[in-house]
Amino acid sequence: MPAERQAAPRPRAPDAGNGDAADAVIVIFGAAVRPGGRPSTTLRWRVEAAAAFATRFAAPLFVPTGGVGRFAPSEAAVMAKLLVARGVSPGRILLEETGTDTLSSARAVAWLLRARALAVPVFAASSGYHLPRCVVLLRLFGVAAHAAGPPWIPAGSARLSRCYWWLREVAALPYDAALALFLRLRERR
């Protein structure tokens, strides 16, 4: 199994992010962090779209997910900083910093939400091309997730770039779904 597909350690539920009074959970899937801890454009757009989507709820709980990639800090920490800059209370943010890819992030978020026993709607926030895989993986791990509105700006400004991202997802979705099913079956033993 490639290193990026190995199971991530289960996250410890931190004290921050009091989801008891939440009326929705918005899981924001990460993207690249640039040198110096700067968010990539895609990461920034995902957070902005999630924050805009959250305005329809009175007390949303944000769950940014993503570990440390090529550059520190974690994707989740960078997203949390962006959310706080947009006026979100740190108490409404629950970090998931163990995910190294979409599959491990979805698995870790499912565990985190089960550990907190939240009985509210769950929404996945990501780029439009990435949302179907995020929702399917969360559902395969037992979270009845729905798609949040994606950023209005498409990933990649050139047509070829957009085609690359969509084609990548065509291959990644069945691959990750098969791995998710395998992991679920293995956990039941």
PEJO-V144026 format. One line per field, one symbol per residue. psi: psi as a letter, one per 20 degrees, with the letter a starting at -180 (. if undefined). A space follows every 10 residues. Layout:
BEGIN
psi->???
END
This chain:
BEGIN
psi->pqhiiqpqqp qporhqmnjh jqiqpopopr aqprqjjqqr gggghggggg gghiiiqhmq ppnpppapch qraqgghghg ggghhjjpph ijpoqojipi rgghgggggg gghghilplr qppppaqghh gggggggggh jjpmqrprpr qipqpphqgh gggggghghh hhghghgghg ggggghhi.
END
